[in-house]
Structure formats: structure tokens, C-alpha cells
Amino acid sequence: GLLPIMFSHGAGADVMKRIAAPMVGGMFSAALLALLVIPALYALWQKRRLGLR
């Protein structure tokens, strides 16, 4: 729902763009972190932990 706000050109769009852009960026980076980075770090941690035993 925030993408149309980011690309709008109507009255008051400048104010809403300032709100929508960081929210879209935050949601994208949170999804990337949750789906890729955290599982990869966990897998590396488990591999290292099992290798030490």
C-alpha cells in the first residue's frame, strides 16, 4: 500500500513521500534480514558449534 504513495504526484504527495520511503526501505531491509542474513548466520554458528565437539 505504500508504493503508490511513493510514486504519487498529487497535492500533498511530498509530505507522504517522506513518510512512505523510509517505511518501504525498512520493510524491505527487515525482510531481507529475516529471510537471508539471520538464517545464514545461524547456519554458520551451528556448523562451527558442531565442528568443535
C-alpha positions in Angstrom: 0.0 0.0 0.0 3.0 2.4 0.4 4.3 2.0 -3.1 1.5 4.0 -4.8 2.1 6.7 -2.2 5.8 6.8 -3.1 5.1 7.4 -6.8 2.2 9.8 -6.5 2.3 13.3 -7.8 -0.9 14.8 -6.4 -1.4 17.5 -3.8 0.4 16.7 -0.5 2.4 13.9 -2.1 5.7 15.5 -1.0 4.8 15.0 2.7 3.6 11.5 2.2 6.6 10.5 0.2 8.8 11.5 3.1 6.9 9.1 5.3 6.4 6.2 2.8 10.0 6.0 1.6 11.7 5.1 4.9 8.8 2.7 5.7 9.3 0.8 2.5 13.0 0.7 2.9 12.6 -0.5 6.5 10.2 -3.3 5.5 12.5 -4.4 2.6 15.6 -4.5 4.8 13.8 -6.3 7.6 12.5 -8.9 5.2 16.0 -9.3 3.8 17.5 -9.6 7.2 14.9 -12.1 8.4 14.9 -14.3 5.3 18.6 -14.3 4.4 21.1 -12.9 6.9 19.8 -14.4 10.2 19.4 -18.0 8.8 22.9 -17.8 7.2 24.5 -16.6 10.5 22.6 -19.3 12.4 23.8 -22.0 9.9 27.4 -20.8 10.2 27.1 -20.7 14.0 25.7 -24.3 14.1 28.4 -25.6 11.8 31.1 -24.1 13.9 29.5 -25.3 17.1 29.2 -28.9 15.8 32.7 -28.8 14.5 34.2 -28.1 17.9 32.6 -31.1 19.6 
